[in-house]
Amino acid sequence: MTGSSGVITVTTDASGAYHAACSGQVVVIVDVIDMSTTLEVAIQEGAALVLGASLLIARHRCR
């Protein structure tokens, strides 16, 4: 997709994220199944920032 300020590339596997990072692009990974493995690898490989998110209702159930 193109917009007025750049290009957004959407892929469905880790190799796309790898190639984007190697070319200097900002990489955003959305993991909807199990974030723990993704988080561990991102931190090991030097991610600048890792954010976790869940539905508001899920946060209230965990208390």
N, C-alpha and C positions, 0 to 999 in steps of 0.2 A: 504494500500500500504506500502511496506517496502523499505527502502533504506539503504545506507551504514551507515547513522548516526542515524537511528531511525525508528519510526512508525508514519504514518499519518492516522488518523481516520476521515472519512467523514460521517456526519449524516445530516438529513434534518429537525430536530426539536430542540426545546430548551432543551428537556430532555437530549439529548446527550451532549450538551454543559455543562449542569449542572453536569452530572456525570463525565465528563472529568475534570472540574475545581475541583470537590471534590477529585479527585485522584491526583491532583497536576500537571495536564497537562496544557500546554499553550493552550488557546482557542481563535480561530479566528472565528468571525461571519461575514458572508457575507449576507447582507440584500438587496435584489434587488428590493423590493417593496416600503417600507416606513421606512426609517432609524430612524425617530424621536422617535418612541416608543422604539426601540431597544437601542438607545443612552440613553434615560432617565433611563431605567432599568439597563443598564450596569453601569452607573454612580452611581445610588442608591445602587447597590450591590458591589461597591468598585472596579470597573475596573481600572486597572493600566494605561490604555491608550485607547482612543477612537479616531479613525481617520475616517473622512468622505472623500468621493471621488465622482467625477462626471466626465463625459466626458468633454474634453477640450471645445468642441463646446457649451455645456450647460453653462459653465462659462462665455463665451463671450456673450451669449444672455441675461444674467442676468444684464449686466451693463447698 
